[in-house]
Amino acid sequence: MPKPTDDLRIRAIATLSTPAEVMRDCAISEQAATTVRTSRDALHRILAGEDDRLAVVIGPCSIHDSRSALEYAERLAAQRARLGDALEIVMRVYFEKPRTTVGWKGLINDPDLDDSFRIDKGLRIARSLLRDINELDLPAGCEFLDMITPQYIADLVAWGAIGARTTESQAHRELASGLSCPVGFKNGTEGNIKIAVDAVQAAAQPHHFMAVTKDGRVAIAATTGNMECHVILRGGKAPNHDAVSVESACAMLAKAGLPARVMIDASHANSGKRPENQPCVIEDIAGRSRPARGASSGDGGKPSARRAAGSAGRPCAGLWSEHHRWLHRMGQFGASSGAAGAGGASSPLVGDE
């Protein structure tokens, strides 16, 4: 008998609940489904230039404690209702953390933060929290890192992101082509915007690839393509939230035959990875009441701004005072942007990452 040649570095394999089982145990409610559909429709109109409001994705860096996350969500839901005429607010609810080398990979991978890697528990916590947040009439945005995780939670996600480390991945572009929500692709960690433009172009096309069904079977997925993808400017070796960078990104999209849809991340390299600099980025964006006309596409698609605040170890409650101020500042910008009209130049969407 030949010596084994497979699984030589696999220490153990444990079974996992199927997506269907987890979805059955934590079924989407009518209210949650309505929140998801309503926000996706709103984001579609904003991306198409049919809605003058500003889209804002805001929240903690990552979720490590569902109770504090829900407390934050309750406060954010109240602001969403109050500022709804100017902003389409989506809560950043990130359960997966891409690592440059190693480190805690997020609530789904290790929900107890003790290297026990109880992924089944993490999936159930994540799904339950997303349902609870949506039931507050507050939509959720998630980064999709693992290729199987979306089968467990994507029905509860209004907006998705593909990170800087995975934007160039063919598998993630294929995944985005089949997701039911708008998806933003970040520029590369070094600042390469072209890979994000290429990703948007690829995700807009139909694809066939291997996938896992809700029942946990290996299958072939055939997608229709996702026309609601956009570029996220998160900086690189230097910030790229300025007007010139936005115009350049829009020009690259136009050259590729794509709508000029750009989101600005006010964190990461755009803030020099210093949280105290994030308000300056937001103020810079808000100060541009009308971006340059050359940055617009024919359909008036809007660019957007995003921001990530806090870290896994920082309580969500500690973020609220600063986030409250930023939301009201962006609300003023969103209102003035809407008053300016959507006929010519594109207006930024603002997000938080």
C-alpha positions in Angstrom: 0.0 0.0 0.0 1.5 3.4 -1.0 2.4 5.9 1.7 -0.2 8.7 2.1 0.3 11.8 0.0 -2.8 13.8 1.1 -3.8 15.8 4.2 -0.2 15.4 5.6 -0.5 18.8 7.4 -4.1 18.5 8.5 -4.2 17.9 12.2 -8.0 17.4 12.6 -11.3 17.9 10.7 -14.5 18.7 12.6 -18.0 18.8 11.1 -19.8 22.1 10.8 -23.5 22.9 10.7 -24.7 23.5 7.2 -25.9 27.0 6.2 -29.5 25.7 6.0 -29.3 24.4 9.6 -28.0 27.7 10.9 -30.5 29.7 8.9 -33.3 27.5 10.2 -32.2 27.9 13.8 -31.9 31.7 13.3 -34.4 32.5 10.6 -34.7 35.9 9.1 -37.7 37.8 10.4 -40.1 39.8 8.2 -38.8 43.1 9.7 -35.2 42.1 9.1 -35.9 41.1 5.5 -37.7 44.4 4.9 -34.7 46.4 6.3 -32.3 44.5 4.0 -34.5 45.0 0.9 -35.2 48.6 1.6 -31.5 49.5 2.2 -30.3 47.6 -0.9 -32.9 49.5 -3.0 -31.7 52.8 -1.5 -28.1 52.0 -2.2 -29.0 51.0 -5.7 -30.7 54.4 -6.3 -27.7 56.3 -4.8 -25.3 54.4 -7.0 -27.5 55.1 -10.0 -27.6 58.8 -9.2 -31.3 58.6 -8.6 -31.0 59.5 -4.9 -29.1 62.6 -3.7 -28.5 61.3 -0.2 -25.1 60.3 1.1 -24.4 56.6 1.8 -22.6 56.1 5.1 -21.1 52.8 6.4 -20.0 53.4 10.0 -19.2 51.3 13.0 -16.5 49.6 15.0 -13.4 48.1 13.4 -14.6 44.6 14.1 -17.2 42.8 16.2 -15.9 41.0 19.2 -18.8 41.3 21.7 -22.4 41.1 20.4 -23.9 42.9 23.4 -21.8 46.1 23.0 -22.3 45.9 19.3 -26.1 45.9 19.8 -25.9 48.8 22.2 -24.0 50.7 19.5 -26.6 49.6 16.9 -29.5 51.0 19.0 -27.9 54.4 19.1 -27.1 54.3 15.4 -30.6 53.3 14.5 -31.9 56.4 16.2 -29.5 58.6 14.2 -30.5 56.7 11.0 -34.1 57.7 11.6 -33.2 61.3 12.5 -30.9 61.9 9.6 -32.6 59.7 7.0 -33.5 62.7 4.7 -29.7 63.3 4.1 -28.0 60.0 4.8 -28.5 56.3 4.1 -26.7 54.9 7.2 -25.4 51.3 7.2 -23.8 49.8 10.3 -20.3 48.3 9.7 -20.6 44.8 11.2 -17.3 43.0 10.4 -16.9 39.4 11.7 -13.8 38.5 9.7 -10.4 40.1 10.0 -7.8 39.8 7.2 -4.3 39.6 8.7 -1.1 40.6 7.0 0.6 37.8 8.9 -1.2 36.2 11.9 -3.5 37.3 14.6 -7.1 37.1 15.7 -9.2 36.4 12.6 -12.5 37.6 13.9 -15.6 36.6 15.8 -16.6 33.8 13.4 -13.2 32.1 13.4 -12.7 32.4 17.2 -15.7 33.8 19.0 -14.3 33.2 22.5 -10.9 34.9 21.7 -9.1 32.0 23.3 -7.8 30.0 20.3 -10.7 27.5 20.7 -11.9 28.2 17.1 -15.5 27.4 17.7 -16.5 28.4 14.3 -20.0 26.8 14.5 -20.7 29.1 17.5 -19.2 32.1 15.8 -21.5 31.6 12.7 -24.6 31.4 15.0 -23.6 34.5 17.0 -22.9 36.4 13.8 -26.2 35.5 12.2 -28.2 36.3 15.4 -26.5 39.7 15.7 -27.2 40.6 12.1 -30.9 39.7 12.5 -31.1 41.7 15.7 -29.5 44.8 14.1 -31.8 44.6 11.0 -34.8 44.3 13.3 -33.9 47.8 14.6 -34.5 49.1 11.0 -30.7 49.4 10.7 -29.0 47.7 7.7 -25.7 46.0 8.1 -22.5 46.0 6.0 -19.9 43.2 6.1 -16.6 42.4 4.6 -16.6 39.0 2.8 -13.3 37.2 3.4 -14.0 33.5 3.6 -15.7 32.0 0.6 -18.2 29.9 2.5 -19.3 32.4 5.2 -21.7 34.3 2.8 -23.9 31.2 2.6 -24.6 31.6 6.3 -25.2 35.4 6.6 -25.5 37.1 3.2 -29.3 37.3 3.3 -28.9 39.7 6.2 -26.3 42.0 4.6 -27.3 45.2 2.7 -23.8 46.1 1.5 -20.6 44.2 1.2 -16.8 44.9 0.9 -13.9 43.0 -0.5 -10.7 44.0 1.3 -7.4 45.4 -0.1 -5.7 42.0 0.3 -8.3 40.1 -1.6 -9.5 42.5 -4.3 -7.1 40.9 -6.8 -8.4 37.4 -6.0 -10.3 35.8 -8.8 -12.4 33.8 -6.3 -13.5 37.0 -4.5 -14.4 38.7 -7.8 -16.5 35.6 -8.7 -18.1 35.7 -5.3 -19.0 39.4 -5.7 -20.6 38.6 -9.1 -23.2 36.5 -7.3 -23.9 38.4 -4.1 -27.3 40.0 -3.9 -26.0 43.3 -2.4 -23.8 46.1 -3.7 -20.1 45.4 -3.2 -17.2 47.7 -2.8 -13.6 46.7 -3.8 -10.7 48.4 -2.1 -7.6 49.6 -3.8 -4.5 47.6 -3.0 -2.5 48.1 0.2 0.2 49.8 -1.8 -2.4 52.2 -3.3 -3.0 50.4 -6.7 -6.4 51.5 -7.9 -6.3 49.6 -11.2 -6.8 46.3 -9.4 -10.0 47.6 -7.9 -11.2 48.9 -11.2 -10.4 45.5 -12.7 -12.3 43.8 -9.9 -15.4 45.9 -10.5 -15.2 45.0 -14.2 -14.8 41.3 -13.5 -17.6 41.2 -10.9 -20.0 42.7 -13.4 -19.7 39.7 -15.6 -21.4 36.2 -15.2 -19.1 33.5 -13.8 -19.2 29.8 -13.1 -17.3 28.4 -10.2 -17.3 25.7 -7.5 -19.3 26.6 -4.4 -21.1 25.1 -1.4 -24.9 25.0 -1.3 -27.1 25.9 1.6 -27.3 22.1 2.3 -23.5 21.8 2.4 -23.0 20.1 -0.9 -20.3 21.0 -3.4 -21.8 22.5 -6.5 -21.3 24.7 -9.5 -22.6 28.3 -9.1 -23.6 30.2 -12.2 -23.9 34.0 -11.5 -25.5 36.8 -13.4 -22.9 39.4 -12.6 -23.2 42.3 -10.1 -23.7 45.7 -11.7 -23.7 47.4 -8.3 -20.0 47.1 -7.5 -17.8 50.2 -6.9 -14.2 51.2 -6.0 -13.2 52.0 -2.4 -10.3 54.4 -2.0 -8.5 53.5 1.2 -5.1 55.0 0.6 -1.8 53.2 0.1 1.7 54.6 0.4 -0.1 57.9 0.6 -3.7 59.1 1.1 -6.1 59.1 -1.8 -9.2 60.8 -0.5 -8.4 64.1 -2.2 -10.4 65.5 -5.1 -7.6 64.7 -7.6 -7.5 61.1 -6.5 -11.2 60.7 -6.8 -11.2 62.3 -10.3 -8.4 59.9 -11.3 -10.3 56.9 -10.0 -13.5 58.0 -11.8 -11.5 58.5 -15.0 -10.1 55.0 -14.8 -13.6 53.6 -14.3 -14.9 55.5 -17.3 -12.0 54.3 -19.4 -13.0 50.7 -18.5 -16.6 51.5 -19.5 -17.8 51.5 -15.9 -19.9 54.0 -14.0 -17.9 56.5 -11.8 -18.8 55.0 -8.5 -16.2 55.6 -5.8 -16.3 55.2 -2.0 -13.8 56.9 0.3 -12.4 55.1 3.3 -11.5 57.7 6.0 -9.4 55.2 7.9 -6.5 53.0 7.0 -3.9 54.8 4.9 -6.2 57.8 4.3 -5.8 58.6 8.0 -2.2 57.4 8.3 -3.7 54.6 10.4 -4.3 57.1 13.2 -7.9 57.3 14.4 -7.5 60.9 15.5 -6.9 61.9 11.8 -10.2 60.4 10.6 -12.3 63.6 11.4 -9.9 65.6 9.2 -10.6 63.2 6.3 -14.3 63.4 6.8 -14.1 67.2 7.0 -12.1 67.3 3.8 -14.8 65.3 2.0 -17.6 67.3 3.5 -15.9 70.5 2.5 -16.2 69.5 -1.2 -19.8 70.4 -1.7 -19.6 69.7 -5.4 -16.7 67.5 -6.6 -15.1 68.3 -10.0 -17.5 67.8 -12.9 -14.9 65.7 -14.7 -15.2 63.1 -11.9 -18.8 62.3 -12.9 -19.9 59.5 -15.2 -22.8 59.8 -17.6 -25.3 58.3 -15.2 -24.3 60.6 -12.3 -23.1 57.7 -10.2 -21.9 58.9 -6.8 -18.5 58.5 -5.2 -18.5 57.7 -1.4 -16.5 58.0 1.8 -15.8 55.3 4.3 -14.3 55.3 7.8 -13.1 52.7 10.3 -13.0 53.6 13.9 -11.9 51.7 17.0 -10.3 48.3 17.3 -11.4 44.8 18.4 -10.4 45.7 22.0 -12.1 49.0 22.1 -15.8 49.0 23.4 -18.4 50.1 20.9 -19.8 52.5 23.4 -16.5 54.4 23.5 -16.9 55.3 19.8 -20.3 56.8 20.0 -19.5 60.5 20.9 -17.2 60.9 18.0 -19.4 59.0 15.6 -22.4 61.1 16.6 -20.5 64.3 15.7 -19.3 62.8 12.4 -22.8 61.7 11.4 -24.2 65.1 12.0 -21.4 66.7 9.9 -22.0 64.3 7.1 -25.7 64.9 7.5 -25.1 68.6 6.8 -23.0 67.6 3.7 -25.6 65.1 2.5 -28.3 67.7 2.8 -26.3 70.3 0.9 -25.3 67.7 -1.7 -28.9 66.9 -2.3 -29.9 70.5 -2.6 -27.2 71.0 -5.3 -28.9 68.4 -7.5 -27.7 65.3 -9.3 -27.6 66.6 -12.9 -23.9 67.1 -13.3 -21.1 66.2 -11.0 -21.2 63.2 -8.9 -21.6 63.6 -5.1 -19.6 61.5 -2.6 -21.2 58.6 -0.7 -19.6 58.3 2.8 -18.8 55.1 4.5 -17.0 53.8 7.6 -14.5 51.0 7.6 
